[in-house]
Amino acid sequence: MILQTDLYRIINITNLHAGSGDSTYGIVDKQVQRDPITKLPVVHASSLKGALRECFEVVVKTPSATIETIFGSDSKRGKTKLQRGQFEFFEGRLVSLPVRSNLQPFYHATSISVLKDLVENIVHFGSAIFSERELTALNLAFTNDITAGKLQIFGDKNSDLAIDEYYSANIETCTNVNLKSAVDLLVDTKILDKPIVLFAKKDWDALLDRLPVIARNNLENGISTNLFYEEVVPRQARFVAFVMRPSTHDLLTSELVKVNHRVQIGANATVGYGQCQFECIIPKT
């Protein structure tokens, strides 16, 4: 069986909490899932697969034969003879976070390190989203980091511009032609959205350390029993995820169309968390 690798983008329509578990000794009681090396927020493959399966079973009412073809059979669903699914799911990786600005509702923040890792994984998984020539150009553009303490935007800069905790003196217009072309290419393929601001890795890591934390109250019979703090990946964040499938059919996309590509991912669905747009990125012809 010949496999094809598709690249999906995941847009947070609402805040997302794909939890890493309840055991923590820090101030935040419930933290989001993170990559163990980069500390980048992720959505584990098992969480993505489970969310998609539940969407198809509960919302779409997808036939069981199609469910098993995509995801495999499950002993919890009464199957005694287990069957492996034909689709392979990989974790959702963050590519941009929204950051506040005084002149825009927000900027899509990312970093050279994130974009470089993305290109490396596109090569590793064999996705056809870019040509060999485009991949070479992307690798060249994402070789060197920008200066720490300085942000780079794409487009003209207003002298009054402030982004996150950075003021105009620390915000520059990108003048690197290769970098500008590479970012435009990622925008054309809908991996990134404008307006974009680049953070140096040191500043990006600091940004990741202060994701929004929401105080929540646990009620039992209308009585408050526990106040806890929950970390979220904010709405308008962007993730990407690879999915490998048989090249002869794309059952995943055909089922996603039936829910307008809307999938609930992670915890707290009843309070509106985790509403995401889950769309396949179509390679340019």
VOPAGU-2260 file (C-alpha; in pm, 1 decimal, decimal comma):
REM VOPAGU-2260
SITE   aa  ch    i         X         Y         Z
SITE  MET   A    0       0,0       0,0       0,0
SITE  ILE   A    1     142,0     337,5    -106,3
SITE  LEU   A    2     111,7     606,4     161,0
SITE  GLN   A    3      72,3     979,8     109,8
SITE  THR   A    4     148,2    1245,7     371,3
SITE  ASP   A    5     -97,4    1531,4     411,1
SITE  LEU   A    6     -36,1    1843,5     614,4
SITE  TYR   A    7    -329,8    1984,9     812,6
SITE  ARG   A    8    -356,8    2323,2     975,2
SITE  ILE   A    9    -549,2    2362,9    1298,9
SITE  ILE   A   10    -688,2    2704,8    1387,7
SITE  ASN   A   11    -802,9    2765,5    1744,1
SITE  ILE   A   12   -1144,9    2928,1    1716,8
SITE  THR   A   13   -1169,1    2924,1    2097,0
SITE  ASN   A   14    -916,7    2870,5    2376,4
SITE  LEU   A   15    -768,5    2521,3    2375,0
SITE  HIS   A   16    -671,1    2306,4    2671,0
SITE  ALA   A   17    -520,7    1973,4    2570,0
SITE  GLY   A   18    -407,8    1880,1    2918,6
SITE  SER   A   19     -83,6    1719,2    3025,9
SITE  GLY   A   20    -244,3    1567,4    3336,1
SITE  ASP   A   21    -354,2    1688,6    3678,6
SITE  SER   A   22     -34,4    1621,2    3872,0
SITE  THR   A   23     171,0    1936,8    3914,6
SITE  TYR   A   24     369,7    2106,4    4186,7
SITE  GLY   A   25     362,8    2450,1    4024,0
SITE  ILE   A   26     128,8    2745,5    4053,7
SITE  VAL   A   27     -71,2    2631,2    3749,5
SITE  ASP   A   28    -278,5    2324,1    3835,8
SITE  LYS   A   29    -360,2    2210,6    3482,5
SITE  GLN   A   30     -95,6    2267,6    3217,7
SITE  VAL   A   31    -115,0    2213,7    2842,0
SITE  GLN   A   32      69,7    1940,3    2657,2
SITE  ARG   A   33     422,2    2039,0    2552,9
SITE  ASP   A   34     706,4    1896,4    2350,7
SITE  PRO   A   35     958,0    1751,1    2600,5
SITE  ILE   A   36    1255,4    1904,2    2415,3
SITE  THR   A   37    1140,1    2242,5    2281,7
SITE  LYS   A   38     866,2    2303,7    2544,8
SITE  LEU   A   39     646,5    2409,7    2254,6
SITE  PRO   A   40     271,7    2356,6    2316,3
SITE  VAL   A   41     151,7    2053,5    2120,8
SITE  VAL   A   42    -156,6    1839,1    2083,5
SITE  HIS   A   43     -52,6    1475,8    2121,7
SITE  ALA   A   44    -137,1    1246,7    1832,5
SITE  SER   A   45    -361,8    1038,7    2058,0
SITE  SER   A   46    -560,3    1351,8    2148,4
SITE  LEU   A   47    -603,3    1449,1    1782,6
SITE  LYS   A   48    -698,7    1098,9    1678,1
SITE  GLY   A   49    -946,7    1064,9    1964,3
SITE  ALA   A   50   -1105,5    1403,2    1890,2
SITE  LEU   A   51   -1149,1    1321,1    1521,6
SITE  ARG   A   52   -1287,6     976,5    1595,7
SITE  GLU   A   53   -1541,4    1112,7    1843,5
SITE  CYS   A   54   -1644,2    1382,0    1595,0
SITE  PHE   A   55   -1707,0    1125,3    1322,9
SITE  GLU   A   56   -1885,6     878,0    1550,5
SITE  VAL   A   57   -2102,7    1122,8    1744,8
SITE  VAL   A   58   -2155,6    1419,9    1512,1
SITE  VAL   A   59   -2117,5    1284,0    1159,3
SITE  LYS   A   60   -2251,5     934,1    1235,1
SITE  THR   A   61   -1985,2     789,8    1006,1
SITE  PRO   A   62   -2039,2     419,6     919,2
SITE  SER   A   63   -1840,1     187,5    1143,9
SITE  ALA   A   64   -1657,4      35,0     846,3
SITE  THR   A   65   -1519,9     379,2     752,9
SITE  ILE   A   66   -1431,4     451,7    1116,3
SITE  GLU   A   67   -1231,8     131,4    1137,8
SITE  THR   A   68   -1058,3     198,6     806,7
SITE  ILE   A   69    -941,2     538,1     930,0
SITE  PHE   A   70    -878,3     475,8    1299,3
SITE  GLY   A   71    -880,0      98,7    1346,6
SITE  SER   A   72   -1104,4    -111,7    1569,1
SITE  ASP   A   73   -1128,7     -61,2    1944,0
SITE  SER   A   74   -1184,3    -317,7    2219,8
SITE  LYS   A   75   -1370,8     -51,9    2420,2
SITE  ARG   A   76   -1629,1     -44,8    2144,1
SITE  GLY   A   77   -1699,9    -417,5    2165,2
SITE  LYS   A   78   -1448,5    -542,6    1910,2
SITE  THR   A   79   -1267,4    -862,6    2000,0
SITE  LYS   A   80   -1059,1    -883,9    1682,5
SITE  LEU   A   81    -854,5    -567,3    1666,0
SITE  GLN   A   82    -764,2    -407,2    1334,2
SITE  ARG   A   83    -504,3    -138,4    1271,6
SITE  GLY   A   84    -627,6     182,0    1106,9
SITE  GLN   A   85    -493,5     276,6     765,1
SITE  PHE   A   86    -432,2     639,6     869,5
SITE  GLU   A   87    -134,1     742,2    1083,4
SITE  PHE   A   88    -167,9    1055,8    1297,4
SITE  PHE   A   89     113,5    1273,3    1429,0
SITE  GLU   A   90     105,2    1542,8    1693,6
SITE  GLY   A   91     -17,4    1893,9    1628,9
SITE  ARG   A   92     272,7    2139,5    1655,1
SITE  LEU   A   93     230,0    2506,5    1728,5
SITE  VAL   A   94     341,1    2741,8    1448,4
SITE  SER   A   95     207,7    3076,5    1572,0
SITE  LEU   A   96      54,5    3248,2    1872,7
SITE  PRO   A   97    -155,0    3566,3    1877,1
SITE  VAL   A   98      10,3    3859,1    2056,0
SITE  ARG   A   99    -151,4    4191,1    2140,0
SITE  SER   A  100     -80,8    4513,2    1953,6
SITE  ASN   A  101    -200,9    4869,0    1992,3
SITE  LEU   A  102    -257,2    4917,8    1617,7
SITE  GLN   A  103    -386,6    4571,6    1521,7
SITE  PRO   A  104    -621,9    4335,6    1706,4
SITE  PHE   A  105    -321,3    4101,1    1722,0
SITE  TYR   A  106     -12,5    3979,0    1535,5
SITE  HIS   A  107      64,4    3614,7    1457,8
SITE  ALA   A  108     389,9    3556,1    1645,7
SITE  THR   A  109     637,0    3285,9    1548,3
SITE  SER   A  110    1011,9    3226,4    1539,7
SITE  ILE   A  111    1286,5    3110,3    1305,4
SITE  SER   A  112    1335,7    2799,9    1522,0
SITE  VAL   A  113     969,7    2699,2    1481,1
SITE  LEU   A  114     972,3    2754,9    1105,4
SITE  LYS   A  115    1301,4    2570,2    1061,8
SITE  ASP   A  116    1164,4    2272,2    1255,5
SITE  LEU   A  117     850,4    2279,9    1039,6
SITE  VAL   A  118    1051,9    2261,3     716,0
SITE  GLU   A  119    1265,3    1978,4     854,5
SITE  ASN   A  120     951,8    1780,3     936,8
SITE  ILE   A  121     799,3    1844,5     593,8
SITE  VAL   A  122    1112,6    1685,9     447,4
SITE  HIS   A  123    1116,0    1405,2     705,3
SITE  PHE   A  124     752,5    1304,2     652,8
SITE  GLY   A  125     772,8    1341,0     276,1
SITE  SER   A  126     490,6    1590,0     236,8
SITE  ALA   A  127     447,5    1723,8    -117,0
SITE  ILE   A  128     335,1    2066,3       2,2
SITE  PHE   A  129     651,5    2229,0    -138,5
SITE  SER   A  130     875,1    2158,3    -436,0
SITE  GLU   A  131    1243,6    2073,7    -389,9
SITE  ARG   A  132    1334,3    2424,5    -502,6
SITE  GLU   A  133    1098,9    2581,5    -250,0
SITE  LEU   A  134    1231,1    2360,8      31,6
SITE  THR   A  135    1586,7    2469,2     -51,1
SITE  ALA   A  136    1482,4    2833,8     -35,8
SITE  LEU   A  137    1301,2    2782,2     296,6
SITE  ASN   A  138    1600,3    2606,3     452,2
SITE  LEU   A  139    1826,2    2890,2     338,6
SITE  ALA   A  140    1593,1    3157,0     479,0
SITE  PHE   A  141    1555,2    2991,0     819,4
SITE  THR   A  142    1926,0    2932,2     886,1
SITE  ASN   A  143    2004,4    3225,1    1116,6
SITE  ASP   A  144    1806,0    3359,3    1409,9
SITE  ILE   A  145    1716,8    3727,0    1442,5
SITE  THR   A  146    1862,1    3954,1    1711,2
SITE  ALA   A  147    1734,9    3889,8    2063,5
SITE  GLY   A  148    1529,4    4172,2    2209,7
SITE  LYS   A  149    1419,2    4286,4    1864,0
SITE  LEU   A  150    1099,9    4189,6    1682,8
SITE  GLN   A  151    1070,0    4181,1    1304,5
SITE  ILE   A  152     748,9    4254,6    1116,3
SITE  PHE   A  153     666,8    4225,2     747,8
SITE  GLY   A  154     544,2    4553,3     605,3
SITE  ASP   A  155     578,9    4919,0     697,3
SITE  LYS   A  156     619,2    5007,5    1065,4
SITE  ASN   A  157     420,9    5281,4    1234,7
SITE  SER   A  158     629,7    5486,1    1480,0
SITE  ASP   A  159     367,4    5432,1    1750,6
SITE  LEU   A  160     353,8    5052,9    1707,6
SITE  ALA   A  161     369,8    4832,1    2017,1
SITE  ILE   A  162     352,7    4451,8    2008,9
SITE  ASP   A  163     319,1    4247,5    2326,2
SITE  GLU   A  164     569,2    4406,0    2568,6
SITE  TYR   A  165     784,1    4557,9    2293,1
SITE  TYR   A  166     769,2    4922,2    2183,0
SITE  SER   A  167     861,4    5084,1    1854,5
SITE  ALA   A  168    1234,7    5111,7    1927,9
SITE  ASN   A  169    1253,8    4732,3    1955,9
SITE  ILE   A  170    1045,9    4654,3    1646,4
SITE  GLU   A  171    1205,8    4642,8    1301,0
SITE  THR   A  172    1075,8    4594,0     947,7
SITE  CYS   A  173    1228,3    4279,6     797,1
SITE  THR   A  174    1472,9    4368,7     518,1
SITE  ASN   A  175    1603,9    4017,3     448,8
SITE  VAL   A  176    1477,0    3935,3      98,6
SITE  ASN   A  177    1510,7    3558,5     143,2
SITE  LEU   A  178    1327,4    3567,1     474,8
SITE  LYS   A  179    1046,7    3782,4     333,6
SITE  SER   A  180    1004,0    3547,5      36,0
SITE  ALA   A  181     998,5    3242,7     264,7
SITE  VAL   A  182     732,2    3392,9     490,0
SITE  ASP   A  183     525,0    3490,2     184,9
SITE  LEU   A  184     544,9    3129,3      67,8
SITE  LEU   A  185     413,5    3003,7     403,4
SITE  VAL   A  186     130,8    3258,5     385,3
SITE  ASP   A  187      43,3    3149,4      29,7
SITE  THR   A  188       7,6    2789,5     148,4
SITE  LYS   A  189    -198,6    2900,4     452,6
SITE  ILE   A  190      49,5    2770,0     707,7
SITE  LEU   A  191      87,0    3126,3     839,3
SITE  ASP   A  192    -151,5    3420,8     838,5
SITE  LYS   A  193     -78,5    3793,7     831,0
SITE  PRO   A  194      12,2    4014,3    1010,0
SITE  ILE   A  195     322,4    3826,4    1123,2
SITE  VAL   A  196     587,7    3914,2    1379,0
SITE  LEU   A  197     909,2    3717,6    1430,2
SITE  PHE   A  198    1056,6    3663,7    1776,1
SITE  ALA   A  199    1415,1    3558,0    1843,6
SITE  LYS   A  200    1432,0    3214,4    2004,4
SITE  LYS   A  201    1514,4    3353,6    2349,4
SITE  ASP   A  202    1217,1    3591,3    2335,9
SITE  TRP   A  203     991,7    3322,5    2184,0
SITE  ASP   A  204    1072,3    3083,4    2468,3
SITE  ALA   A  205     984,7    3356,4    2717,7
SITE  LEU   A  206     653,7    3410,6    2537,1
SITE  LEU   A  207     573,7    3038,6    2563,1
SITE  ASP   A  208     637,4    3052,1    2939,0
SITE  ARG   A  209     349,1    3295,4    2987,5
SITE  LEU   A  210      55,9    3139,5    2811,7
SITE  PRO   A  211    -280,9    3260,9    2943,1
SITE  VAL   A  212    -387,5    3107,9    3274,1
SITE  ILE   A  213    -756,5    3106,0    3365,1
SITE  ALA   A  214    -889,6    3070,8    3720,0
SITE  ARG   A  215   -1174,4    2819,7    3738,4
SITE  ASN   A  216   -1403,6    2715,2    4019,6
SITE  ASN   A  217   -1509,0    2358,1    4090,9
SITE  LEU   A  218   -1868,3    2341,8    4216,8
SITE  GLU   A  219   -2041,8    2055,4    4394,1
SITE  ASN   A  220   -2416,7    2105,8    4448,3
SITE  GLY   A  221   -2368,0    2476,5    4386,9
SITE  ILE   A  222   -2097,1    2508,1    4651,8
SITE  SER   A  223   -1742,2    2607,8    4564,0
SITE  THR   A  224   -1504,4    2328,2    4665,1
SITE  ASN   A  225   -1186,6    2421,3    4484,4
SITE  LEU   A  226   -1036,4    2709,2    4290,0
SITE  PHE   A  227    -786,0    2590,1    4031,1
SITE  TYR   A  228    -575,0    2747,9    3757,7
SITE  GLU   A  229    -575,8    2619,9    3401,9
SITE  GLU   A  230    -331,1    2701,9    3123,4
SITE  VAL   A  231    -468,9    2746,8    2771,0
SITE  VAL   A  232    -341,8    2799,7    2419,8
SITE  PRO   A  233    -535,2    3113,1    2318,1
SITE  ARG   A  234    -782,5    3140,9    2033,3
SITE  GLN   A  235    -631,9    3229,6    1694,0
SITE  ALA   A  236    -324,2    3014,9    1760,2
SITE  ARG   A  237    -216,9    2794,8    1467,8
SITE  PHE   A  238     -98,0    2434,5    1475,4
SITE  VAL   A  239       1,5    2195,7    1196,6
SITE  ALA   A  240     -22,8    1816,6    1197,8
SITE  PHE   A  241      88,3    1545,8     957,2
SITE  VAL   A  242    -140,3    1257,7     861,5
SITE  MET   A  243     -24,6     961,1     653,2
SITE  ARG   A  244    -291,9     778,3     454,6
SITE  PRO   A  245    -335,9     543,8     156,4
SITE  SER   A  246    -280,6     743,3    -162,0
SITE  THR   A  247    -589,1     586,2    -318,6
SITE  HIS   A  248    -845,3     753,0     -92,4
SITE  ASP   A  249    -883,8    1040,6     153,7
SITE  LEU   A  250   -1166,8     938,3     384,9
SITE  LEU   A  251   -1053,9    1184,8     651,1
SITE  THR   A  252   -1111,8    1497,0     442,9
SITE  SER   A  253   -1440,1    1366,3     301,2
SITE  GLU   A  254   -1576,1    1318,5     654,8
SITE  LEU   A  255   -1442,2    1657,2     775,9
SITE  VAL   A  256   -1639,7    1829,1     499,6
SITE  LYS   A  257   -1960,3    1705,8     666,5
SITE  VAL   A  258   -1885,1    1916,0     977,5
SITE  ASN   A  259   -1743,5    2210,0     780,4
SITE  HIS   A  260   -1398,0    2108,9     909,8
SITE  ARG   A  261   -1499,0    2197,7    1267,2
SITE  VAL   A  262   -1363,2    1965,7    1538,5
SITE  GLN   A  263   -1360,1    1995,1    1918,4
SITE  ILE   A  264   -1014,3    1911,6    2055,8
SITE  GLY   A  265    -905,4    1872,8    2418,2
SITE  ALA   A  266   -1096,4    1924,9    2741,2
SITE  ASN   A  267   -1385,0    2143,3    2858,4
SITE  ALA   A  268   -1608,1    2115,0    2552,9
SITE  THR   A  269   -1913,1    2214,9    2758,8
SITE  VAL   A  270   -1764,1    2558,3    2830,2
SITE  GLY   A  271   -1663,3    2618,1    2470,6
SITE  TYR   A  272   -1297,0    2519,0    2477,1
SITE  GLY   A  273   -1120,0    2350,8    2188,7
SITE  GLN   A  274   -1335,0    2451,5    1892,6
SITE  CYS   A  275   -1093,0    2421,1    1600,8
SITE  GLN   A  276   -1089,5    2446,5    1224,4
SITE  PHE   A  277    -913,6    2135,6    1093,4
SITE  GLU   A  278    -823,5    2171,7     724,9
SITE  CYS   A  279    -591,7    1993,0     482,4
SITE  ILE   A  280    -337,1    2221,1     317,2
SITE  ILE   A  281    -360,0    2158,3     -56,1
SITE  PRO   A  282     -26,0    2169,9    -243,1
SITE  LYS   A  283      -6,0    2428,0    -517,6
SITE  THR   A  284     -38,7    2286,8    -869,1
